[in-house]
Amino acid sequence: MRLRGAARPVEAGGTPPAPERVGPKHSHLESIVYDWPDLLRVLALSVLVAAMGIWLAYQMPLGAIRPVVLVLAWLAAVAALARFHCDSGGIVWRRGDLYARRWALRGGRAEGVAAVLRPVLAWVACEESQGELHPMLRDPAVLAKNRIVLIVFDGGEAGVERGGTRTRDLPCAIHVPFRAGYYKEVVLHLGLSTALPTHRGRGIGSAIAINTALAFLTYITTSLAIADLSTSATGLHLSCDLAHDAYPNFRFCNRGPSGWHVDVAKFLFAKHRADMGISRSEILDEQTFVVRGSKEDGGGWDPVGDIAWAGPPPRRCLDFLRRHLHARDELLRVFRVRVGELVGRAILASSARARIAYVVVVLLMTSARLMVLAVLGRVDGMHSVALSTMFWLGIQVKVEGASESDLTPRGSGATAALWISNHFTLFDYTVLHMVSRQVLACLVKHDISGEVPVLGPIASTFLFDFMGCVPYVRGSKGSGQEARQVIARQLKQHNPILVFPEGTGTECGPPLPFRRGALVCAYEVNAPVQPCTLWYSEPIGLAPESPTLAQLSEMVRRPMQCVASLGPLIWPADFEDANAFAAAVEDRVRRDFDEISRAAGCL
């Protein structure tokens, strides 16, 4: 977050003077690095916790779990010491000549610590903003209210320029997030972050990311709701790549925020306007989360020129920003991060081998569960397998369109519905099984076992032998005729069946031309068609020319959204002939795909 319109020029006192020596070895901040009585108290508590864990491990009949208890005891002791270090001015980050120290302001000493830190923070803020000062830096009592302070120092020979000379161990960047008073969960606003112009682009963003991650330790929680009011490229990237529940999320199809997003946003604007540095005149757009400020400056807002993008900016992001942000507007982002998910995402994003290994493990787990269900004859358990597989692969399924009652064929129900969908990958079947809430047989290529790594052979056995799926040979007229006979028989026997009429998968759409044999079959037996359109936020499909495990593993690089849009049932009786019926189904799927893509900023 940068200093914003609500900041005011420094009053009569002028710009706070640069603090004298503020290095780790010779500093007026040294008095608040560690409070030694508190350190001794924490150390004693840590030793006590470890000793109790060891005593329990050897006194109670714990058996095989004794090593686990010992490890947990030592981890608790180390966590207590680490928390004290990170919250009491300890060094938490180093990169070259730069290093960062961190304080968590809470409890009885908070205002005294804030009084010492305030001049340092104010000097950096005023140097960067040319005389403007954030409201929270004007009063130590305000600064002391549940804030975390990170100060980055330059310890190199060049140091920081001050008054024409360069001095070592002066501050060059600050980050001051705060905990909101929201009662339902821990909400951390990323607050004020700024750096001297001479030190931008030197990796200080990683120090801010570490400061934010350490909030899990500071507040002893495994989940944080994070809010930020900014348009920084780093913030936009991290919120979309590390969290499922981000809004707005420029990788997903955003049709509006969820209830908890709106609750958090309203609370922040009702209780923490001054903390966020915004005035009473600024208004939150609850649909887009754009903060409407004064339009006195006029003009447009250029996301390409005004944001320091590390690479080519995402098209969806640019489209959203250009459509909704104007001069002096800002964007509020709200997202939820869990500590396990954060660590896992960071590992998967940085290592291709980790992604491949993770996908292999997930597919093996899925295969094992499928085999157990097959042996037990519980094909209805496929739904729970679908849910867990989507969860572990990080795919969020969003259902739009028809309600459950709309999926029931009208009239006496002489036949079941033929499900028609565009096609990307084998996971489409998993998604549609979740969406339909039924056991769907499916028209499947006979050689599927050789196309999908790890899962293919087991999935082939499960689909053909236990799910009643229909094998067909692509390009064979005889196989096609036999498949149409099976489809007609299944529909007459009230068994819903799924067909991907494109005949092959695509990596990211749009839908290929439909092959109409199954639709003509449905028309002849007077079976309704349930059109379903799938859209993925990332290229997920296995291209026919490159069905590799490495390509499959790319789906876990970042959170992914799958939108499944269900159209109304389409009935043969409403059309004069089979061709018009088939054309209407294909047109519905295409229109829905284009609509989702347009909402996501892809068109």
N, C-alpha and C positions, 0 to 999 in steps of 0.2 A: 504494500500500500504506500502510495506517495502522499506527501502533504497536499491537502485538498482545499477547496474553496472556503471551508469554514475556518481555516486557520487565520489568525490575525497578526498584524505586525507587532513586534516586541514593543512594549510600552516604554515609558520614560527611561528606564534603565538601559535601553539599547540592547544590542546583541550580547548575550552572555560571553564573557571573556573565555578564551581557551583555557582549560584546566592546566595547571602545572603538571609536572610529571605524573603520568597515570600508567606506568608500566607495572608488571607483576612484582618487581623487586624493589621499586622505590616509588610509592604512590600513596596519595591520601585515601585511595580506595582500599589499601591494604588492611585498614581497620575493620572492614566488613567482608574480607575474603572468607575467613572462618571465625566463627565465634567459638573459642576454644572450650568453654564450659559445655556448649551444645554439642560440639564434636565429641567430647569425652562421654557425654550422655548417650549419644547415638552409638558410639563404639561399644559402650557397655551393654546397651540394649542388643546390639548385633551379636556380641559374644554370648549373651544370655539366650537368645533365640537359637543360636547354633548349638549351645550346650544342651538345651532342652530337647532339640531334635535328636542329638546323639544319644541322650539318656533314654528317650522314647524308643529309639531304634534298637537299643540293647536290652531294655527292660520289658518291653511288651512282646508278645508272641506274633511278630510281624512276618516272620518267615521270609519268603522270596521278595517281599516289597521293602525289606529293610534298607537296601541300597537306595531305593527311591526316596525314602524318608530322609536319609542322610543328605542326599543331593538337594532335596527341597529345603532342608534346614540351612545348608550353606548358601543356597541361592537367596533365601530370605535375608540372611545376614549381609551378603554382598549387595543386594538391592537397597537395603537400608543405608549402607555407606555410600553407595552410588547416588542415591537420592539426595543425601546431605551435600555431597560434593557438587552436584549439578545445580542445586538450589541455593548455594551459599557463596557464589563467586568463583567457583572452580573453573579451570580451563576445560572447555568441552569440545573444542574444534581447533585444528591447526592446518594450515596450508601454506607452505613456504614461509615467508616472513610474517604472515597474518596469523593471529590467534584470537579466540573469542572466549569471553567469560560470561557467566550466566547467574542471575539472581531470581528467585521466586519471592515476590513481596507478599507476605501474609503473616498474620500473627502480630504480637506486640511490638516487634522490632521493625515492622515494615515501614512505618513513617520515617524513622530515623535513617534507615538505609536509603529510602527514596530521597531524603533531603541531600544525601551525599551524591547520589547518582544523577539527580536532576540537572545540575550544571553541565555535566558531561554530555548527557543526552541533548540538552538544549543547544549546546555549542555545535554538535554535529548537525542537528536539524536546521539551525539557522544558517550554517555554512552552505548547506545543500539548497535551502529554499530562499537564500538571500534576504534574510531578515524576518521571515514568517515563522511563527511558533505554534505548534499544535496545542490546543487547549489543555490537554492533560499534563503538559510539561511546565505549566505556569504555577502549579501548586503542588508541593510534596504530598499533601493529604490526598489529592486526587490521584496522583501517580501511585500511591501506596495501595490502592484498592484492587487487590487480587490480580496483579499484573506480573508478567514474566519479563525480565529485562535481559537482553543479550547485547553486549558491546564487543565489537570487533576492533582490535588494535593492530597497528602496523609496527612490528618490531624490527624492520629492516634498516639497513644503513641509510637509505633514502628517506625513510620516515614520512611524516605528514608535514606539508608546508604550512607555516604559521608566521605571519608578519614578515614574509620574504625569506625566512630561514626554514630549514627542515629539522624536525625533532623526532626522535624515535619514541615508540610506545605511546603515541597519541591515538585517540579513537578515530576510526575512519568509517564506521557503519554501525547502525543500531537496529534492533528489532524489539518492539514492545507489544506483544499480544496481551490480551486480557481475557479472563474468564467471566462470561456473562452470568447474571443471576437467575438463569433459567432453571426451573425446579425439576423438570422431567428427566434431564440428562445433562452431562457436562458439555457445555457449549464454549468453544474457544474461538474468539474473534482474532484474526491474525494482526489486527491493529496497525501500528505505525512501523514501517520499515523504510530506511533510507540509507544512502551511502554518499560519501563525498564524490564529486564528479571524477576526481583523479583515481578512484578505486573501483569504479564500476567495471563489470566484466572480468573481475579477478576471482570468480568462484564463490563470492559471498553468498550467493543463493543457496549453496549447500549448507552453509552455517545456519541460515534461516530455516531450512528444512530440518536440520538436526534439532534446532531449538524447538520447533513445533513437535517433532517426534518425542522429545523428552517430556512433553506435557503429559504423556501417558504415565510416566514415572512420577511426575510432580503431583498429579491428582489421583494416583493409584487407581487407574481405570483401564479397561481393555477396549473401550469405545469412546470416540470423541466425535461430536458434531462440530464441524469447523465452518466458520463464516469468514468471508473476506470481501472487502469493498475495493476493487481495483480492476485494472485491465492489463495486468502484467502477463507477458507471454508465458513465463515460468508458472505462474499461478493457474492460468487457464490450462496448461498442459498437465500439471500435477493433479488438479481436481478431476479432470476427465480420465486420466490414465490410472489412477490409484483408487478410485472410489466408484462403486456402483450407483450410489444414491445422490450423485451430484446433480444440482440444477442451477443454472442451465448446463447441460452437457452437450458439447458440440460434436460428440461422436454418436450420440443417440438421437432418436426421433423425439423431439421435445414438443409435446402438445399441451404442456402446462405443468406447474409444480404440484407435488403431492401435498397432502394436508400438513405433514410435519415440517416441510420446507416453509410453508406460509406461516405456521405458528412461530417458528424460530425467527423468521424475518420480521414479523410484526412485533415480537417481543423486543428485538434489538432496536427497532425504531421507536418503540414506546419508552424504553428504559435506558438506552445507551447511545443516544444521539451524540452527546458531547464526547463520549469515549471514542466513537468512530470518527469524530471530527466533521460532522455534518450539521448543517443549520436546520432550523425549524421550517424554513421555506422549501427544503428539498423533499420530494415526494417519491415514495416507492410504488412502482408499477407492479402490482401483485401477480400479473400474468407473465411478464418477461423478466422481472427482478432488476429492471433498469431504474436507477435512481435519478429522477428528473430534477435538475438544478436550475439555476438562473440561465436564461437565454440571452443575457445582455451582450455577450460577445458575438452571437450569431455564428453563421458559417457552419461548415460540416465537420465531421470527425472522421479522420482517415485511419482505419485500423492498420493499414499497411505501413504508413509513415509514422504513426504515433506509438506503435508497439514494437519493441525490439525483438522481432521474431528470430529464433535461432536457425530456422530453415524456412522452406516454403510454407506460408500459413495455411491451415486447413480451410478448404473452400467453405464448409458448413459454418465454421467460425466467422469467416469474413462476411458471409451472407447475413448472419444474425447481427453482427456488430454494425454493418452498414445500414441494415433496415431499421434497427431499433435505437442506436446510440447517436446522439447529436452533440454539439459543442457543450462542454461542461457537464455532460451526463456521465455517470459511472455505473458499473455493473456489480451487483451483489451476487455472490456465489455461496451456496450452502451445500455442504456435503458431509457424509458420515464416513469415518475411517475406523476400522478395527485393527488392533495392533498385529494380529496374526495375518490378516489380509494385507496390511501395509508391508510387512516383512516379505511375505510370499510374492507379492506383486513386484517388489524391488528386485528380488532374485530372478524371477522369470523374465523381467524386462531386460536384465543385463546379461543373461547367459542363454545362448541357443541350446546348449547341452542340457541345461536344467529344464528348459521347456520340453524338449524331446522326452527326457526321463519322466517328467511329470505326466505328460499325455499318455505315455506307455503304462504308467501305474494306474491312471484313471481308467483306461480302456481295459486293462487286465481285471480290475475290480468289477467293472461293468460286465465283462465276460463271465466272471465267476458267479455273479448274482443271476445272470441270465441262465446259466447252466443249472443252478439250484432250482430256479423257478420252473425250468423245463422238466427236471426230474420229478418235482412235486406236482406237476400239472397245474401250476398256478399262473396261467398267462395273465390273469387280472393283476398280478403284482408288477406287471410291466410299468404301471403308472408310477409307483414309488421309485423304480429304477430310473425312469425318465427324469423325475424331479431331482434325485441325487446327482445324476450325471450332469445335468445342466448346471447345478450348483457348483460342483467341483471344477467344471470347465469354465466357470465364470460367465455363463451366458444367462442373461436376464430375459425371461420370456414375458412379453407384454401382449395380452389378447385384446383385440378391438373388434367392434362390429356386433354380430348377432349375439343375443343372450341365449341361455340354455334352452329356453322354451322355443326359440326360433330354430333349434336344431332338430326338433321333432317333426317328421313329415306330416303334412296336413291330411285330412280325410281319415280313412280307415287304416292307413298305413299298410297298403298292399305290398309294398317293397321297401327295402332300406335305401338309404341315400348313397350315391356315388360321390366320394370326396375327391375333389380335383384341386391340385396345388402346383405352383411353380416349384422348381427343384434346384437345390444347391449341392447337398451332400447327404450322406446316410443319416446324419443327425436330424434331417427334416422329419423322418419317420418318428423319431423320439419326440420332437416338438408337437407334431400333430396328434400323437397318442395322448399327450398331456392335454391338448386343447379339446379334443373330441370327447374325452371321458368315456371312450368306448374301446373295445378290442377291434382294431382295424386290420383286416387283411390287406395286402398290398401287392401290386404288380411289380415284381423285382427282376432285374437281370439275372440270368442263370449263373453268370460267372462273377458274381459280386465277391465271392470269397477271395479272389485273387487281386481285387482292386483296393481293398481297405486294409492297411497294415494292422496286425495284431488282432483286431476285432473281427475282420472279415470272415474267416472260416467258422468261428463260433456263431457269429450273427447269422451267417447263411444257414447253418443247421437249425438255429432257433426259429428263424423266420419261416423256413420252408416246412419243417417238421412239426412245429408246435403252434405257430401263429396262423397257419393256413394261407400263407402268402403264395402268390401265383408266379412261377418262374416263366420267363419267356426269353427267346433267343432274338436279339436285335437283328433286324433285316430279314428274318425268316417269315415268309407268308404263312406257312403251315403253323408255326408257333404262334403267330398273331391271331390266326383264326381260332386256335385252341384256347388262347387267353380270353378272347371275347366270349366264347361259350362258357368258360368258367365264371367270368364276370356276370353274365346274365343269370347263371344258375345261383350264384351267391346273393345277388340282389333279390331274386324271387324268394329265396329262403330267409329273407330278413337279416342278412349279414352285410353290414356296411363294408365297403371296400375302398381303398385309396389308390389313386392312379396319378402318376406324374406325367402328363401328356407331352411334355417337351421331349421325353425319351432319353434325356441325358442331363447332367448337372452343369450349372454355370458357376463361375467364381464369385460374381457379385451382381448378376442380373444385367439388364432387364430380361423378362421371360422370352424364351425362344418361341418360334411358331409351334402351335399345338398340333400333335397328331390326333386325329379325331375319331379313331376307331372305338375307343371306350365310350366316348360321348354319344356316338351313333348307337352303340349297344344300349346305353341307358335310355335313349329316346325310344328305341323299339320295345323295351319292356316297361315304358312309362315310369321310370325311376327318377326321382328328383336328384339334382346335383347340388352339393354343398361346395361352393367355391371358397377356397382359402388362399390368401396371398401371404407369402413369407418374405420378410426383408431383414437382412442382417446389417449391423452397423459396420462390420469389417468384412473384407473378402474371406469367406469361409469355405466356399466350394472347392472341391478337388477337380482341377481342370483335367480332362481326359488324357492329355499328353504328359501330365506330371503328377501322378497320384503317389506322392512321397510322404513319408512320416514327418520330414522336416516341414513340409508345407502344412500338414495337418496341425503341427505344433504351434504354428503362428497364431492360432485362435486364442491361445492363453497369454499372449504378449500383453494384452490390456483387457479391461472389462468389455464385454460385448453385449449388445442388445439384439434380441430377435423379436420382431413385431409379427404377430399372426393376426391377420385381418380376415374375419369371417363375414362373407356377404350373405344376403338372404337366399333361401333355397330357390333354385331355378327349376321350373316344372316344364316338362315336355308339352303338356297340353296348352301352354301359352304361346306355342310357336307352330308355324305352318309345316315346317319340315325339319329334318335332322340337321341340315347345314346351318339353318338360322339358329337352331338351339345351340349347336356347338360354338357358333360365332359369338353368341351372347355370353356363354360361359367364358370363353377366351377374352372377350372384351372386358368383362367384369374383373378378371384377375389382373389384366394390364392396367386398367384404370385405378384399381386399388394400389398397385405397385407404384404407379406414378404419383399418386396422392401421398403415400407414405414418404417417398423420396423427396417430394416437394416440401413436406413438413420438416424433413430432416436437413433441408438445404442442399440436396444433391442435384436438383434440377433448377 
